[in-house]
Amino acid sequence: MSSIQCPACKKPQEANLSNCKNCMFPFTGSEQEKSKHIGLFINKKSIVHDAENAITRSRKILFLIAAYNFLFITVPFISPDMEIDIFAISINVILALGFIMCALLLKRSPMFFTIFPLCAILGLYAANFLYDPDLAMRGIIFKLVIIGSLIYSIYLLQEAKKFNNKFAA
């Protein structure tokens, strides 16, 4: 039996099929149906590119958060009026190093190293809210942008994973 290659997903298919078993490309459809299907397939394929951009964006966000934590480490040493709180400094050092490690390892396991810092950030914000609700509300837009961006990155990574599982060669 002869086989043909699907123009959309590039998988070999039996020649007598009306639709591709992998991506449902309409072999016997009109040119308009075929063009529409390929357009939709390309649109879905762009999610992989968007996920790669999301990884880069997440890395930048994690480095920014680490820099922000390192800034809070240096403030007590620079300001003569503030007393040095070893507990707060050690927490900020641990968080900053954790965010840097997650940013550096993000390409190895994007899902884990995006979810882990997101949970750490949410935990930190929750503890901050319990400690001082007024302080937690400062910079709320900045906090929402960070959380929203990391959640959107997780969504894009999931969509890219679904696409790759379905159409990977």
C-alpha positions as CSV (number, residue, x, y, z in Angstrom):
1,M,0.0,0.0,0.0
2,S,1.4,3.4,-0.9
3,S,1.8,6.2,1.6
4,I,1.9,10.0,1.5
5,Q,3.3,12.6,3.8
6,C,0.9,14.9,5.5
7,P,1.6,18.5,4.4
8,A,0.7,19.9,7.9
9,C,2.4,17.5,10.4
10,K,4.8,15.8,8.0
11,K,3.9,12.3,9.3
12,P,3.5,9.4,6.8
13,Q,-0.1,8.4,6.1
14,E,-1.8,5.8,4.0
15,A,-2.7,7.1,0.6
16,N,-6.4,6.1,0.8
17,L,-7.3,8.1,3.9
18,S,-9.5,11.1,3.8
19,N,-8.0,12.7,6.9
20,C,-4.6,12.5,8.5
21,K,-4.7,10.3,11.6
22,N,-2.4,12.6,13.5
23,C,-3.6,16.1,12.8
24,M,-6.8,15.6,10.9
25,F,-5.6,17.3,7.7
26,P,-8.4,16.9,5.0
27,F,-6.6,15.1,2.1
28,T,-9.9,15.0,0.2
29,G,-11.1,18.4,1.2
30,S,-11.3,21.5,-1.0
31,E,-8.3,23.8,-1.3
32,Q,-10.0,26.3,1.0
33,E,-10.4,23.6,3.7
34,K,-6.8,22.5,3.3
35,S,-5.5,26.1,3.5
36,K,-7.6,26.8,6.6
37,H,-6.3,23.6,8.3
38,I,-2.7,24.5,7.6
39,G,-3.3,28.0,8.8
40,L,-4.7,26.7,12.1
41,F,-1.9,24.2,12.4
42,I,0.7,27.0,12.0
43,N,-1.1,29.1,14.5
44,K,-1.0,26.2,17.0
45,K,2.6,25.7,16.2
46,S,3.4,29.3,17.2
47,I,2.6,28.3,20.8
48,V,6.0,26.6,20.9
49,H,7.7,29.8,20.0
50,D,5.6,31.7,22.5
51,A,6.6,29.2,25.2
52,E,10.3,29.8,24.4
53,N,9.7,33.6,24.8
54,A,8.0,32.9,28.1
55,I,11.0,31.1,29.4
56,T,13.2,34.0,28.5
57,R,10.7,36.4,30.1
58,S,10.5,34.2,33.3
59,R,14.3,34.2,33.6
60,K,14.4,38.0,33.4
61,I,11.6,38.2,36.1
62,L,13.5,35.8,38.4
63,F,16.7,37.7,38.0
64,L,14.8,41.0,38.7
65,I,13.3,39.5,41.9
66,A,16.7,38.3,43.0
67,A,18.2,41.8,42.4
68,Y,15.3,43.3,44.4
69,N,16.0,40.9,47.3
70,F,19.7,41.8,47.1
71,L,18.8,45.4,47.3
72,F,16.9,44.8,50.6
73,I,20.0,43.0,51.9
74,T,22.2,46.1,51.3
75,V,19.8,48.7,52.6
76,P,20.5,48.1,56.3
77,F,24.2,48.3,55.8
78,I,24.0,51.6,53.8
79,S,21.4,53.4,56.0
80,P,22.9,54.4,59.4
81,D,19.4,54.7,60.9
82,M,18.2,51.1,60.3
83,E,19.2,48.3,62.6
84,I,20.6,45.2,61.0
85,D,18.2,42.3,61.3
86,I,20.1,39.1,60.7
87,F,16.9,37.1,60.3
88,A,15.6,39.3,57.5
89,I,18.9,39.4,55.8
90,S,19.3,35.7,55.9
91,I,15.8,35.2,54.5
92,N,16.5,37.6,51.6
93,V,19.9,35.9,50.9
94,I,18.2,32.5,50.7
95,L,15.4,33.8,48.5
96,A,17.7,35.7,46.2
97,L,20.0,32.7,45.7
98,G,17.0,30.5,45.2
99,F,15.6,32.8,42.5
100,I,19.0,33.0,40.8
101,M,19.3,29.2,40.8
102,C,15.8,28.8,39.4
103,A,16.6,31.4,36.7
104,L,19.8,29.6,35.7
105,L,18.2,26.2,35.7
106,L,15.0,27.3,34.0
107,K,15.9,25.9,30.6
108,R,16.6,22.4,32.0
109,S,13.1,21.9,33.6
110,P,11.0,24.9,32.7
111,M,7.8,23.8,34.4
112,F,9.4,23.0,37.8
113,F,11.7,26.0,37.9
114,T,8.7,28.3,37.1
115,I,6.3,26.7,39.5
116,F,8.8,26.5,42.4
117,P,9.6,30.3,42.5
118,L,5.9,31.1,41.9
119,C,5.0,29.1,45.0
120,A,7.9,30.8,46.9
121,I,6.7,34.2,45.8
122,L,3.1,33.5,46.8
123,G,4.2,32.1,50.1
124,L,6.3,35.2,50.7
125,Y,3.5,37.5,49.8
126,A,1.1,35.6,52.1
127,A,3.5,35.7,55.0
128,N,4.1,39.4,54.3
129,F,0.3,40.0,54.3
130,L,-0.2,38.1,57.6
131,Y,2.7,40.1,59.2
132,D,1.7,43.5,57.9
133,P,-1.3,43.9,55.5
134,D,-0.5,47.5,54.7
135,L,3.1,46.6,53.7
136,A,1.8,43.8,51.6
137,M,-0.4,46.1,49.6
138,R,2.5,48.3,48.6
139,G,3.6,47.6,45.0
140,I,0.6,45.5,44.4
141,I,0.6,46.2,40.7
142,F,4.3,45.1,40.5
143,K,3.4,41.9,42.4
144,L,0.4,41.1,40.3
145,V,2.5,41.6,37.1
146,I,5.1,39.2,38.4
147,I,2.6,36.5,39.4
148,G,0.5,36.9,36.3
149,S,3.5,36.6,34.0
150,L,4.8,33.5,35.8
151,I,1.3,31.9,35.6
152,Y,1.0,32.8,31.9
153,S,4.4,31.2,31.3
154,I,3.2,28.0,33.0
155,Y,0.1,28.1,30.7
156,L,2.2,28.5,27.6
157,L,4.6,25.7,28.7
158,Q,1.6,23.4,29.1
159,E,0.2,24.3,25.7
160,A,3.6,23.8,24.0
161,K,3.9,20.4,25.8
162,K,0.5,19.3,24.5
163,F,1.4,20.4,21.0
164,N,4.7,18.6,21.1
165,N,3.2,15.4,22.5
166,K,0.6,15.4,19.7
167,F,2.7,16.5,16.7
168,A,6.3,15.6,17.6
169,A,8.1,13.7,14.9
